[in-house]
Every structure is written in structure tokens, then in C-alpha cells.
Amino acid sequence: MDSQPSQAGIAEAQADPADSDLHWALGPVSAVVCNYNGEGYLRECLEALQAQEGGLDELLVVDNASTDGSLELLRTSFPEVSVLELKENKGPSVARNAGMRAARNRSVLAIDNDAVLLPDVLSKMRTAQATSVSAVAAQPRSVFADEPSRVHYDGAWFHYVGLLSLRNFYTQLDRAEGRGVVQVDGLIAIAILLDRDRVLDVGGYDESLFILFEDYDLSLRLRMAGDTVLSAEDAIVLHKGGTPGISFRSGVAYPKIRAFYHSRNRWVLLVKNHRWRTLILSMPGMALYELIWGGFSLVQGNFRAHIAGKWALIKLWPELMAERKRIQALRRVPDRELLRGGPLTISPHLLTRRPAAMAIGILDRLLSLWWSLVRPLVG
């Protein structure tokens, strides 16, 4: 199994003082909140943004055609906040891209409505960004809002089967690996301080994905193009419950909508971003994962959604080929330097039964073994 870098992952490149006035991260910041039916989250999210040390130059909420009381809450309680109302909900990628384009500053703090930033998060992410002139994004370490001693998301690495290997997932905060500013690969779209211009240069979020894999896809394209992504390990954001019916937490059945988009979007990401040689050499591992995940979908009662996702992938094929050509033209880093063989990251509540835990453990070892054999040969 691939080892996880520790000190090697720390960002070492220091910004040249002569270039500091050109560095995007040192300019004013626009906060862009992605909202869909977040009436129960918005107040705390916005109040935390307004309390950020150093202050924000702009606070914009992009509303994805909410049907709850979100817009009324914004009108009555936050009249000073700008609101961009979208006419229909086409997913967070559309909303995030629209917010970036509408923001008046190049430095954008993109945040989901169920995130609550501690007061020093913005200042710590700005400090992290300024350590590297090649950094185009920095993210905080997120913890569960109802269990703030436990890490939820903390950046990630790219697994060759099209999954994120999450750092410190469900780890106790005092045992989490990484200190200071750490270079990672995968962005988690809860809260990201980003270079709006560079993100849009590589295509922004893929609006065809709707939900799932959209942050993975964006961060993979940035890293393929040679850009740097950072995690500020001492910047903490509280992560709440997500969108009902879409988000997946303990005690909730795996939603059919997630089964569909997991089935489709993982392969959208693979086909667009991985080189053909990588896809061919990785196929035994990917087929094994597909078999296991298909079995999980069957057990969960989501097999029809799983198959529907594959059919939707086939219908997208012409568009994928055109997008693939554009993305590969931006590549500066080969797959062998970006992809890993593990570890697999699975939500703990999916592994409560011993047979499931054993199957995932075996799958993890087999995937890692195969990658160790083919990695030197991939594109």
C-alpha cells in the first residue's frame, strides 16, 4: 500500500516578497455561499463569516432555487448580503461557478451552507496560501459539528479506481496527522479559499456531475495542470448535516440519488482525466471495485439506480470525448505521480458488519498490490 507523506507534504516554496503584490491570496476576499434549502444552516454560517478576523470584502449567497424559507431569511435578517438567485437547481457545481463569476474579487472563499468557520479560519488560510506562489487553493480541516473532537474531512489523495483516499477520516482531532501547512491533492468543497481566475481557467466545476465527485474532479484537473493545493491544519470548520435526501451520514440508508451519481460520475471522472494507458492497466483493479460496489448497491436496494448510472454514462460519451481532449491538453503531471493504490476510504457505518469489513480489507490489499505492479507503466 502506498505510504502517506508527512514532512514531504509540507509546502516549502516561499513567496518572493517582490511578487507579494501580485499574489492573488493577499488581495480582498469574496465569500460565496452555495445554498439549497439551507434555511436551518444559513444564519450560523453567515454570522460566522461576518465574524472572520480580517474581514471579508464581499459576502454573496448563491441560491439554487430553494423551496424553503432561505430567501425570506436572507431578506429579513441579512439585507446587507448580496444574493444571486438561480431559477432552477442544477446542482452545486452550477451554483459555485456562477458565484465565482459574479464575485468581484479574484480571491474567493467558496463555502457550503452547512459549514461554520471558527473566527480565525480565513486568516489562517490566507497565511497558508501566501507560503507558496504555486498554490491555487487552501482548505481548512473540517470536524463534525456535533462531535468537534473528530475529523470529518481533511484533504485527500487520488486513488486510481476513481475515489478519494481521505486523510484523517473520522480520526480523533488530537491524533490527526499533519501540522501547519500541508500539501495535499484532493479538495473537499465544504470550504475552500481559491484563486477564482485559475479555477475558471481549468474549466471550473464540471456542471454535468450535479452531485458527487465534483470537488475531486476539479482538484484532479488542477493538480494535473501542475498547480498546488494546501490544507491549513490549524484552521477548523464545523461541518453540519448536509442536504437531507442527498447527504449520507450514520443511521441513514444510502440514498438512491447517490447510488446513481456514484455509478455515473466516477466513470465520468476516470474517462475525462486518466490517460488511456492508465485506464487499460488499471482495469483489473477497477473491475474488482465495480463488482464489490455493485454488490453493495444490490444489498442496499439501489441496483436499478446503479445500472441507470451506467446507461447515463454511455449517453454522455460524445461529450466526454470532447471534454477529455481539452483536459489532456492542460496536463503537466503524469498519472503515475498523481494516483495512488490506497488506502480505500469507506464510511465506518458501512463496515459495522464483519463480512463487509473483511471484504473491504481484502479489496484494499488487492487494489494496492495491483497498483504497485502497474504504476511504473502508466501514463
N, C-alpha and C positions, 0 to 999 in steps of 0.2 A: 504493500500500500504506500502511496506517496507520502512522504513526510511533510509536515506543515512548517514553513519557515517561521522563525521567530525574529531574531535580530536582523536577518537578511531582509525581512519585510519592512523594516523601518525606513521611512523616507529619509534619504541622506542629502539629496540635492538641495542646496540653499539658494534662495533667490538672490540675484545680484542686486545690491542696493541701487545701482544705476538704472535697473529695469523696474524698480518698485512702482514708479508712477504709471507703468504700462501694465502692471499685473492686475487682471480683472478682479481678483478677490479683494483687493484693497479699496475698491470703489463702493458707492452706496448700494444697498441691498433691497430688492423687492421680494417680499414674501408672497408666494402664490399657493393658496389653499385649494386642494381638489375636494369638492363636496358633492355627495349624492345622498339625499335623505339623512343628513347628519345633524338634524336638529338637536339630538341629545348629546352631541360631541362638540358642536361649534363654539359654544360660549367659552368653555375651558380652553380649547385650542387657541382661539383668538386672544383671550386675555393673557395667555402665556406668551404669545407672540408680541403683544404690546408691552410686555414686561421685560423683553430681552435687553440685556446690557449692551450699550452702544446704540441701540435703537434701529429701527427699520425706516427706510426712506419711503416705502410704499407697502400697503397691505391690500392684496387683491384676492377675492374669493371667486373661483370659477365654479358655478353651479351647474351640475349635469342634469338639468330638467328634474329637480327634486319634486316630489309629490307630497312631502310632509310640510312642516312649518318652518323650514330653513330660511326661506326668503323673508318671511314675516319677521323672524328673529333678527335677521341682518338689518332690516329696515328700522325696526323699533329700538334695538339695543346697540347696534353698531353702525349708525348712519355715516360715520367717518370712513368706513371700509368700502373700497370700491368693489363692485360686483359685476361679473361677466356672466350673463345668463345664456346658457346654451339651450336650443329649442328641443333637443332630444338627447337621451342618454346613449351615447355611443362608446361608453367605457372611459376609464381614467386616462388612457393614452391620449385620446382626443382632447380631453379637458386640460391635461398637463401641457400639451403642445400649444393649445390656444392661450393658456396662461403665460407661457414663456414668450410667445409672440406679442402679447398685449403688455407685458411688463415693461416699464420704462428704463430698467437697468439691466446691464449685462450680467451682473451677479444676482442670481435668483435662488432663494430658499424655497424649494418645492416641498410641500408638506401635505400629508393626508389629514382629513378632518378628525381622525381618531388618535392623533398624536399630540402630546402635551410636552413642550420643551421646558426643561429647567432653565432658570434665568440666564445662565452663563453659556448655553449651548451655542448660540450664534457667534459669540466672541471666540469661543474655543475652536469652532470650525473655521472661522476666518484666519485664526492663527495657524491652524493646520494647513490650510490652503497656501498660505504665504511661505511655507517651508520648501515648496517645490514649484518651479516655473512650468513644469510639465503636467501638474495636477489640474484636472478639469472638474473634479467633483470631490467633495468630502461628505462623510455621513457620520452621525453620532452612533453611539451604542444604545440600542433600544432595550428596555426592560418591560416586563408585564406591569401594567398599571395597578392590577390587583395583587401583584406579588413582586414589588420592585427590587427584591433581593435576587431575582432570577433573570438572566439574559433571555431575550426573545430573539432579536436579530442583531448581528454584529459584522456585517460584510460576509463575503463568501469567496470560494474558488469555483472554477468551472469544471464540472465532471463531463467526461467525453460522451456519456449517454444523453446529454442534454438536460442535466439537473444541476442545481447549485449545491455545493458542499458547504454548508453553513458553518461559520465559525462560532464557537461557544454556544451553540443552540441548546437552550434550556439549562445552561450551566449556572451554578450559583455565582453571583457577581464577584464575590471575593476570591473565587477560584478561576475566573475567566483569564485566558491567556491574552497577552498583549498589553503594552503600556505606552502611553504617549501617542505619537502619530505613527500609524502602521499602514504600509502599502498593501492593498488588497486587490481583488479583481472584480467581485460582484457587488453591485449596488442594490440596496433594498429600498424601495420607493416610499418608505414611511416619512423620511425627512432627508433631503439632500441639498447641500449648498453647491450650486453648479454654475459653470460657465455657459450661459444660455446660448451664446453665439456658437461655441464649439459643439454643443449638443445638437443644435439645429443643423450645423454643417454636416454631421454624420447621419442626418435623417430624423433626429428626434425619436420619440417613442413610436413604435410601429402601431399605427391606428387600426390595423386589421386584427390585432390579437384580442381586443376587447378586455379580457382579464387574463391573468396568469402569464408568466414568462416575459412580460413587457419590460420589467426592470433588468432582468437577466439579458435579454436581447440587446437593450441599449448599452449596458456596461460591456458586453462582449464586443460590440462594434467599436466602442471607444478604445478598448484595450487592443483590439486588432489593429487599429489605426496608430497605435503607439502612445496613447495618452495614459496618464497616471490617475489612479483612483485611490483615495485615502480614507481611513477611518480614524476619527478622533476618539480614542478610547476613554477619555475622561469627560466627554460630553454625553450627557444622559437624557434620553427622551422616554417618556412614559407612553406605552402603546396600549390602547384600549381594544375593544372587541371587534372592530371591523364592521362590514356591512352584513346585516342579517340575510341568510339565504345564500350568501356567496362566500364569506369568510369561514374558515374551518378551525374550530377550537375543540377542546375536550368536551365530551358529552353531547356533541352534535354529530349526526350522521353526515357522511361525506356527501356534499350537495351534488346533484346531477349536473348542474351547470358547470361545476368544477371538473367533473369527470369528462364532460365533452371537451372543454377547452384544454385540459391537460392532454388528452388524446390528440387533439389537433395541433395545439401551439408548440408542443415540444418538438414536433417534426417540422413545423414551420421554421423554428429557430435553427434546427440542425441543417436543413436543406439550404437555407439562406447563407449561413455563416461558416459552416465547416467545408473544407476543401473536399473534392470528390475522393481523393485518395484516403483522406481521413475517414470519410463515411464508409468506404468499402472495407478498410482494415478494421474499423470499429464494429462492423455489422454483427459479428457473433455476440459481442457483449450487449449491444443494443437490442438484439433479438431476444436475448435471455431476459433482459429487463422488461421488454414488451410483454413477454409471456407471463412473468410474475405480476406485472401491473394489470394485465388483462384478467388474470385470476382474481386479483383484489376487486376489480370492478364488478366481476360476476358475483362474488360473495356479498358485495355491498348493494347489489340490485341495480347497478349502473352500467351493465354491459351494453345495452342498447345505445346509451349516450356515448360510450367508448367507441363503438362501431360508427356511430354518426359522426364523431370527430374525425375518423379516418376518411370517411366519404367526403366530408367538407374539405379536408386537406387535398384530396385529388382534384376537387373543383377549383382550388386556388393555384394549381400547379403553374399555369402560364404566367400569372402574376409573380409567383415565387421565382421563376427563372429570370424574369426581368430585374427583380429586386436583387437577386443573387449577383448578377453581373455588376450592378452598381456598387454593392457592398465589397465584393472582392477587389474592385479597383482601388479601394481605400486601404487595403491591407498593407501593414508594415511588419507585423509579427506573425510567425508561423504557428500553426496549431500545436505543434509539439511543445512550444513554450507557454502556451495558454491553458491547455487542457490537462486534467489530472485523472487518476484512476480511482479516486475515493478521498475520504470516506463518503458513503451514501448518507444522506440526512433524511430521516423519517420521523414524523411526529410521534412522540412517545406513546400517545394514546392509541396509535395504530398497532403498537407492539405489545399490548398487555397480555396477549395470549402467547404462550410459549412456542407453539408451532410457527406463528408468524415471526416472532423474534429470531428463531433459528433459521428460517428460510431467508430472511433479510441478511443475517450474518453470513450465511453461505454465499448468497448472491454478491454481497460486498467483496468477499475474498476472491471470488471468481472474476468479477469485473476488474479488480485491481491487478490480478495476475495477468489477465489478457492484455491490459494496457501496458504493463511492464514489458510485454513481448513485442507489441506493435508500435509503441511510441517512437522509437528511433526511425521508423519507416514512414510516419505520417507526414502530411504536407505542412 
